[in-house]
Amino acid sequence: MRYIELTSPSDIKQTVKLLQESSLGKLNEVEETVKGIIGNIREFGDAALAEYTQRFDHCKLEQFAVTEKEIQDACDEVSPSLLEAIRQAKENIELYHSLQKYSPVEINKPGITIYQVARPINRVGIYIPGGSYPYPSTLLMAAIPAICAGVKEIAVATPPGENGSINANILAAAKICGITEIYKAGGAQAIAALAYGTESIKRVDKICGPGNAYVTSAKRLVFGDVGIDMLAGPSEVLIIADESSNAAYVASDMLAQAEHDENAQAVLITNSRPLAQQAIAQLQKQLSELPADSLAHASIEKNGCVLLVQSLSDAMEISNALAPEHLELAVADCNSLLAMVENAGSIFVGEYTPEPVGDYFAGTNHTLPTSGTARFFSPLSTYDFLKRSSVLHYSKEQLNEAKDMIAVLARAEGLEAHARSVLRRFNG
């Protein structure tokens, strides 16, 4: 873990550069492999999907679709307390995203009507990573905004275990959301199957959901043939704290992000030397209390960072430059700092709003821009599942009034046929 004291503006710039090392560059390392996988899925369909499933997931499948019985059996297997937590989280997420209403645009003048309409995307694919700890919360975060937008068809793809089963918690979350179209498919091959279709899987119009470098590379390569939500890198948290902050809380929030991935980044910025020292001590203490195989150990060692700055204004300058996925404001005067935030995926205000509240329960979306992309991306929302169209109507009189200006503009761009398209209606 790094500890850095910043004393000048040049220190701030150098530190920002150090922390801005983007994980998305790793996509280039796997791109050729992913291109081959995509090509094979497009050419050979289910046969290629079955081969990759056997090779990467060590599972031989006769069919990819999850059956109704498998879904029901999974619901019977999940504990009542978890089912209730999933249902309550669903309600909170549904409430927040149902309030994200499209605001129509309309102009009405004599002889002119211009407006915009929004329609839901027809078919969406959701990718849910597998591995040791599959995330049913990710299914909720992707499916519920799509449902709120009115998407008619939602297909879920998630990698099977070696015995051919899907994690019961994921199936239970899908059932609670009313989703029954679920496929046993993972990795880049699942993204390709969703994007282009196979004999068993109907192609989708947009793909959402996180994954490893192979999944993210596949999403980047299929973008344009289908839509995607964003290119997500390892998780990040940036915590701004002062002398009033609780060092134990700060350390625990850093570790909560660090355990996602050894490449996850947990950063504390503070203007209090005692708080910085206490947080470092707490990190070591709390790390010793975690299981030895927790990814938090490697993540904190590799990417953990405590920055001591001269002022909270310096802290905000760094934060806005980094545009973190998760930003926690754990200071005495949170509102003053909140007004200074320019770039962040999700902002957690006060010491009793730790990042896991947003991950699971509050209702806001936990699919967030990473690697500095909060400068131009937003959290996944209902709006991401709507497509907008412009509608125009001009009367003959209004077109006659505008025709000469349209022709002048068209001819200035060397587009004579554009000019004549308008003028012909009046000049014969």
C-alpha positions in Angstrom: 0.0 0.0 0.0 1.2 3.5 -0.8 1.3 6.4 1.6 1.9 9.8 -0.1 2.1 13.3 1.4 1.2 16.1 -1.0 2.7 19.5 -0.4 2.4 21.3 -3.8 0.3 21.6 -6.9 2.9 19.6 -8.8 2.5 16.8 -6.3 -1.2 16.7 -7.0 -0.7 16.4 -10.8 1.9 13.6 -10.4 -0.4 11.7 -7.9 -3.4 11.9 -10.2 -1.3 10.6 -13.1 -0.1 7.7 -10.9 -3.6 6.8 -9.9 -5.1 7.1 -13.4 -3.4 4.0 -14.7 -6.4 2.5 -16.5 -7.2 -1.2 -16.4 -9.0 -1.0 -19.7 -5.6 -1.2 -21.5 -5.5 -4.9 -20.6 -8.3 -5.4 -23.1 -5.8 -5.2 -25.9 -3.9 -8.2 -24.5 -6.9 -10.5 -25.0 -8.4 -9.0 -28.1 -7.1 -11.4 -30.6 -8.3 -14.4 -28.6 -11.7 -12.8 -28.2 -12.0 -12.0 -31.9 -11.5 -15.7 -32.6 -14.2 -16.7 -30.1 -16.6 -14.3 -31.6 -15.9 -15.5 -35.1 -16.4 -19.1 -34.2 -19.7 -18.4 -32.5 -20.9 -16.5 -35.5 -20.0 -19.3 -37.9 -20.7 -22.4 -35.8 -23.4 -21.2 -33.3 -24.3 -23.8 -30.7 -21.5 -26.1 -31.6 -18.9 -23.5 -30.8 -20.7 -22.4 -27.7 -20.8 -26.0 -26.4 -17.1 -26.4 -27.2 -16.1 -23.2 -25.3 -18.3 -24.1 -22.4 -16.6 -27.5 -22.1 -13.2 -25.9 -22.4 -13.5 -22.9 -20.1 -16.3 -24.0 -17.7 -15.4 -27.7 -17.7 -19.0 -28.5 -18.3 -20.6 -30.6 -21.1 -24.1 -29.4 -21.9 -27.0 -30.9 -23.9 -28.9 -27.7 -23.8 -28.2 -24.1 -22.8 -31.6 -22.9 -21.6 -32.4 -23.2 -17.9 -35.7 -25.1 -17.3 -38.6 -23.9 -15.2 -37.9 -26.8 -12.9 -34.3 -25.6 -12.3 -35.6 -22.1 -11.5 -38.2 -23.4 -9.1 -35.7 -25.8 -7.4 -33.3 -22.9 -6.9 -36.0 -20.8 -5.2 -36.7 -23.7 -2.9 -33.0 -24.0 -2.1 -32.5 -20.3 -1.2 -33.0 -19.3 2.4 -36.2 -17.4 3.2 -34.1 -14.5 4.7 -32.2 -14.1 1.4 -35.4 -14.3 -0.6 -36.9 -11.6 1.5 -33.8 -9.4 1.2 -33.9 -9.8 -2.6 -37.6 -8.9 -2.7 -37.0 -5.8 -0.6 -34.0 -4.7 -2.6 -36.1 -5.2 -5.8 -38.8 -2.9 -4.4 -36.2 -0.2 -3.6 -34.5 -0.5 -7.0 -37.9 -0.5 -8.8 -39.1 2.6 -6.9 -36.0 4.6 -7.8 -35.9 3.6 -11.4 -39.6 3.9 -12.0 -39.3 7.6 -11.2 -36.8 8.1 -14.0 -39.5 9.3 -16.5 -38.8 10.4 -20.0 -39.6 14.1 -20.6 -40.9 14.6 -24.1 -39.7 17.5 -26.2 -42.3 19.3 -28.4 -42.3 22.4 -30.6 -45.6 23.7 -32.0 -45.6 26.6 -34.4 -48.1 27.5 -37.2 -47.6 24.8 -39.8 -44.7 23.2 -37.9 -44.7 20.3 -35.5 -41.5 18.8 -34.1 -41.4 16.4 -31.2 -39.5 13.4 -29.8 -40.8 10.0 -28.9 -39.2 7.3 -26.7 -39.7 3.6 -27.1 -38.2 0.7 -25.1 -35.5 -1.4 -26.7 -37.2 -4.6 -27.9 -34.8 -7.2 -26.5 -32.0 -6.9 -24.0 -29.3 -9.4 -22.9 -27.9 -9.3 -19.3 -24.6 -11.0 -18.5 -24.0 -12.1 -14.9 -20.5 -13.2 -14.0 -20.0 -16.6 -12.4 -16.9 -17.6 -10.4 -16.7 -18.2 -6.7 -19.2 -15.5 -5.8 -21.9 -14.9 -8.4 -23.8 -11.7 -7.9 -27.6 -11.8 -7.9 -27.6 -8.1 -7.1 -26.1 -7.4 -10.5 -29.1 -9.1 -12.1 -31.5 -6.8 -10.1 -29.5 -3.7 -11.1 -29.7 -4.6 -14.9 -33.1 -6.2 -15.1 -35.2 -3.8 -13.1 -34.4 -0.6 -15.1 -35.1 -2.5 -18.3 -38.4 -3.7 -16.9 -39.2 -0.1 -15.8 -38.4 1.1 -19.3 -40.9 -1.4 -20.8 -38.4 -3.8 -22.5 -40.4 -6.8 -23.8 -37.8 -9.5 -23.8 -34.9 -10.0 -21.4 -32.4 -12.8 -21.7 -29.9 -13.6 -19.0 -26.6 -15.4 -19.7 -24.4 -16.7 -16.8 -21.7 -19.4 -16.7 -22.6 -22.8 -15.4 -20.7 -24.7 -12.7 -18.9 -27.9 -13.6 -22.1 -29.9 -12.8 -24.1 -27.8 -15.3 -26.1 -25.9 -12.7 -26.5 -22.2 -12.3 -26.1 -20.5 -8.9 -29.4 -20.7 -7.1 -29.2 -17.1 -5.8 -29.1 -15.8 -9.4 -32.0 -18.0 -10.5 -34.0 -16.9 -7.5 -33.4 -13.2 -8.3 -34.4 -13.8 -11.9 -37.6 -15.5 -10.7 -38.5 -12.6 -8.4 -37.9 -10.2 -11.4 -40.2 -12.3 -13.6 -37.3 -13.4 -15.9 -37.5 -17.0 -17.2 -35.2 -16.8 -20.3 -31.9 -17.8 -18.8 -28.9 -19.5 -20.6 -25.9 -21.4 -19.3 -23.2 -19.5 -21.1 -20.3 -17.5 -19.9 -17.3 -15.5 -21.0 -16.7 -13.9 -24.4 -18.7 -16.7 -26.0 -21.8 -15.7 -24.2 -21.5 -12.1 -25.3 -21.1 -13.3 -28.9 -24.1 -15.5 -28.6 -26.2 -12.7 -27.3 -24.9 -10.3 -29.9 -25.3 -12.5 -33.0 -27.5 -15.4 -32.0 -27.2 -19.1 -32.2 -29.6 -21.9 -32.8 -30.6 -21.8 -29.2 -30.2 -18.1 -28.3 -32.0 -15.3 -30.1 -29.9 -12.2 -30.7 -30.5 -9.2 -28.6 -30.4 -5.4 -29.3 -28.3 -4.4 -26.2 -26.0 -6.2 -23.8 -25.6 -5.1 -20.2 -23.6 -6.5 -17.3 -19.9 -6.6 -16.1 -17.3 -9.3 -16.5 -13.6 -10.0 -16.8 -11.3 -8.7 -19.4 -12.5 -11.3 -22.0 -16.1 -10.3 -21.4 -15.4 -6.6 -21.6 -13.2 -7.0 -24.7 -16.1 -8.9 -26.3 -18.5 -6.2 -25.5 -16.2 -3.6 -27.0 -15.9 -5.7 -30.2 -19.6 -6.3 -30.7 -20.5 -2.7 -30.0 -22.1 -1.3 -33.1 -23.8 -4.5 -34.0 -25.5 -4.2 -30.7 -25.6 -1.6 -28.0 -23.8 -2.0 -24.7 -24.1 -0.3 -21.3 -20.4 0.6 -20.7 -16.9 -0.9 -20.5 -16.4 -1.7 -16.8 -13.0 -2.1 -15.3 -12.1 -3.1 -11.7 -14.1 -1.5 -8.9 -12.9 1.7 -7.2 -13.7 3.7 -4.1 -12.3 7.1 -3.2 -13.0 8.3 0.4 -12.5 11.9 1.5 -12.1 12.2 5.3 -11.1 14.7 7.8 -10.2 14.8 11.5 -13.8 14.1 12.5 -13.9 10.8 10.6 -13.9 7.4 12.1 -10.8 5.6 11.0 -12.3 2.1 11.6 -15.2 3.0 9.3 -12.9 4.4 6.6 -10.7 1.3 6.6 -13.7 -1.1 6.5 -15.1 0.8 3.5 -11.8 0.6 1.7 -11.7 -3.2 2.3 -15.2 -3.6 1.1 -14.1 -2.5 -2.4 -10.7 -4.2 -2.2 -12.3 -7.7 -1.8 -14.0 -7.5 -5.2 -10.8 -7.9 -7.2 -7.1 -7.8 -6.7 -7.0 -5.0 -9.3 -9.7 -3.0 -7.4 -8.5 0.4 -6.2 -9.3 1.8 -2.7 -8.0 5.3 -2.0 -8.3 7.5 1.1 -7.6 11.2 0.8 -7.5 13.2 4.0 -6.1 16.5 5.4 -5.6 15.0 8.8 -2.2 13.2 9.5 -3.6 11.5 12.7 -6.6 10.2 10.7 -4.3 8.9 7.9 -2.1 7.1 10.5 -5.1 5.6 12.3 -6.7 4.4 9.0 -3.5 2.7 8.0 -3.4 0.9 11.4 -7.0 0.0 11.0 -6.4 -1.4 7.6 -3.7 -3.7 8.9 -5.8 -4.8 11.8 -9.0 -5.5 9.8 -7.0 -7.2 7.0 -5.8 -9.7 9.7 -9.4 -10.5 10.5 -10.4 -11.3 6.9 -9.9 -14.8 5.5 -6.4 -15.5 4.2 -7.8 -16.1 0.7 -9.6 -12.7 0.6 -8.7 -10.7 -2.5 -8.6 -7.7 -0.2 -5.0 -8.6 0.8 -3.6 -8.4 -2.7 -5.7 -5.5 -3.7 -4.7 -3.3 -0.7 -1.0 -4.3 -1.2 -1.1 -3.5 -4.9 -3.5 -0.6 -5.3 -4.4 0.7 -1.8 -3.4 4.3 -1.3 -3.6 6.9 1.5 -3.0 10.5 0.5 -2.3 13.3 2.9 -3.2 16.7 1.4 -3.0 20.2 2.6 -6.8 20.9 2.3 -10.1 19.4 1.4 -10.1 21.5 -1.7 -7.0 19.7 -2.8 -8.8 16.4 -2.1 -11.7 17.5 -4.3 -9.3 18.5 -7.1 -7.9 15.0 -7.1 -11.3 13.4 -6.8 -12.7 15.3 -9.8 -9.6 14.4 -11.9 -9.9 10.7 -11.0 -13.7 10.6 -11.5 -14.1 7.6 -9.2 -16.7 5.0 -9.5 -17.7 5.3 -5.8 -17.0 8.5 -3.9 -17.5 8.6 -0.1 -17.7 12.0 1.7 -16.9 11.2 5.3 -16.2 14.8 6.6 -17.8 17.1 9.1 -19.3 19.4 6.4 -20.4 17.0 3.7 -22.7 19.5 1.9 -19.8 21.9 1.2 -17.8 19.1 -0.5 -20.9 17.7 -2.3 -21.3 21.1 -4.0 -17.8 20.7 -5.4 -18.2 17.3 -6.9 -18.0 17.3 -10.7 -17.2 13.7 -11.7 -18.3 10.6 -9.8 -20.4 7.5 -10.5 -22.2 7.4 -7.2 -21.7 9.6 -4.1 -22.2 8.4 -0.5 -22.7 11.2 2.0 -21.9 10.8 5.7 -20.4 8.1 7.8 -23.6 6.1 7.9 -23.9 5.7 4.2 -21.2 3.2 3.3 -20.8 2.0 -0.3 -22.5 -1.4 0.3 -25.8 0.5 0.9 -25.7 1.4 -2.8 -24.4 -2.0 -3.9 -27.4 -3.8 -2.6 -30.3 -1.9 -1.1 -30.9 1.8 -1.4 -32.3 1.5 -4.9 -29.7 3.4 -6.9 -27.8 1.5 -9.5 -24.5 -0.2 -8.8 -23.6 -0.5 -12.4 -21.3 2.5 -12.5 -18.6 4.0 -14.8 -15.0 3.1 -13.8 -11.5 4.0 -14.8 -12.3 7.7 -14.9 -15.2 7.3 -17.3 -17.5 9.1 -14.9 -16.3 12.2 -16.7 -18.7 11.2 -19.5 -20.7 8.1 -18.4 -23.5 7.9 -15.9 -24.9 5.0 -13.8 -27.0 2.5 -15.6 -30.6 3.7 -15.5 -34.1 3.4 -17.1 -33.0 5.8 -19.8 -30.4 3.3 -21.0 -33.2 1.1 -22.2 -35.1 3.7 -24.2 -34.4 4.7 -27.8 -35.6 8.1 -29.0 -36.9 9.2 -32.4 -37.5 12.6 -33.8 -40.8 13.4 -35.5 -41.1 16.3 -37.9 -44.0 17.8 -39.9 -43.9 20.9 -42.1 -46.8 22.3 -44.0 -46.4 23.4 -47.6 -46.5 27.1 -46.6 -43.8 26.6 -43.9 -41.5 24.7 -46.3 -42.0 27.3 -48.9 -40.8 29.9 -46.4 -37.7 27.9 -45.5 -36.8 26.4 -48.8 -34.3 29.0 -50.0 -32.3 28.9 -46.7 -32.2 25.1 -46.8 -31.0 25.2 -50.4 -28.2 27.7 -49.5 -27.0 25.5 -46.7 -27.1 22.4 -48.8 -25.2 24.0 -51.7 -22.6 25.4 -49.2 -21.8 21.7 -48.4 -21.8 20.7 -52.1 -25.0 18.7 -51.8 -27.0 19.9 -54.9 -29.5 17.0 -54.7 -30.4 18.1 -51.2 -31.2 21.6 -52.5 -33.2 20.3 -55.4 -35.2 17.9 -53.1 -36.6 20.9 -51.4 -36.9 23.3 -54.3 -38.5 20.8 -56.7 -41.7 20.9 -54.7 -42.2 24.5 -55.7 -40.2 25.0 -59.0 -41.4 21.9 -60.8 
